[in-house]
C-alpha cells in the first residue's frame, strides 16, 4: 500500500468559527434565524427549514444578581417553576437557546445518512489478456463530523447566516496495485470521485447507464493528455448494447438508443470539475433535467457533436474505475494527487421563466387517434457556479477563479396527436413548426444565447 493511502481529513468551513466541542450539549441564544438553511458539501446540497424543527430551540432560566449570573437557591422557586417575590438586585429571565444535541439528531437523519459511507478496499491487477481488473471498489470513506456541524449550524442560526459548508472527514481506501506498469504510471491513490443519483430511472435507462459505465472501466488517461468522453464511449446504437430510451431531440423528448448516457457523462464531469482539472469542453442540457440536480453541475453529450473533455495535468496517469449501486453512479479516478485545492460555490440562480403555453402537433409516427407526450412543463432559469483552484500547478496566479454558467430553456407541455399519413393536418403542423423555429432563431440571435437552436440529440 502506498503511503498516500493513509487517512487524510478535509474540513472546510464556510463560517470562520473555532469551537471546542465537548461531550455536553452546547447552547446558543436563539435570535432571528434564517427562514431556510443551506448545508453543502461539494455538489451535495441540503435545505432545511429551522422553523420545522422545534426541538432545536430550548428554553432555560437565567438568574442574575447585580448583573452577574448566579445559581438561584431552591428557596426562590415554587415547585421549580414559579418564583416568589425576588430580593432587590436579583432578576430572572427566560432565554431561548439553540440546542446542538437536537440539531445533531436532525443532521444525522437528514444529512449524514445520505453522505456517510464506509471506506472501500480494492486490489488492481491485470488478467492473462492484459485487461485491467478490479477486485473490490476503491471508494473513499466519508462521514460528516456531526458535533462540529451541529455547533456550526447553531452559530449560524444565532448570527442569521443561511449557508454552511459541512465539515466532512474523508479516508483513502485500502489500495493494492499489483501491476508494475500501473505503479510506474503513478497509480497510487484515489484522486477524485464523480458521483450522481439516478433514482426513479426506468429499466431501459438503467440498462444504458450500466452499459455506458462499463465502457470506461479500466481506461487509462495518460499524463498531460486530453480526455474525450465521446472517444472512449464509442458508437451508440443497438449493436453496441444500448436500448431505446428518452433523449432530448430538439424541442421534443423521444426514444432513441442510449437514452441515459448523460448520467454517465455528468458523473464523469463532476469528479474532474470538483478536483480542479482544466475543463476543455462541457455543455449543459437545453432544459433542467431532474436527474442532474443541483442545476449547473450537468454535462450533456451526443457523439460526435457534443463532448465532455478535460486535461489530466496531475503528476501521473489516471485510471478509471466505474461503479453503480443503490441508484448512484460513480467514476473513481486513481492516480497521484498534487497540492491543488478546489472549492466550488453555487448554484446562484436567476432569470426564472415560467413554462410557455401548452403545445400540440399532428404526426403520422403514431397510430391515428392516439396521443403521445413529447415534453413536460419545465421552467427556464440560469445558473452559475464558481470554482476556486489554488496550488503550485497554477501558472499565472496562486488562485484561479472560474465561473461556470448554464442556461436552461423553459419548455411547454408538448403533445403529439396521431393522424393518418397524408392528412392535411400534417402540412399545417409543419408550417407551424417552421414559424416556431424561425422565431427561436431570431430570439437566440438577438439575445446572444449560447445554446444551439438546431436539433441536437442528447443522451439523457
Secondary structure, DSSP 8 states (H G I E B T S, - for coil): --GGGS---B---SS-------SS--EEE-----SSEEEEETTEEEEE-GGG-GGGEEEEEEEEETTEE----GGGEETTTEE----TTEEEEEEEEEEHHHHHHHHIIIIIHHH-B---EEEEEE-TTS-EEEEEE---EEEE-HHHHHHHHHHHHHHT--EEE--EEEE--EEEE--HHHHHTT--EEEEEEEEE-TT--HHHHHHHHHHHHHHTT-EE-TT-EEEHHHHH---SGGGT--EEEEEETTEEEEEETTTHHHHHHHHHHHHHHHT-EEEE----SS--GGG-STT-----BTTTB--EEE--SSS-EEEEEEEETTEEEEEEEE---S-EEEEEEEEEEEEE-----EEEEESSS-TT-EEEEE--B-EEEEEEEEEEESTT-SS-SEEEEEEEEEE--B--EEEEE--TT-HHHHHHHHHHHHHHHHHHHHHHHHT--S--S--EE--
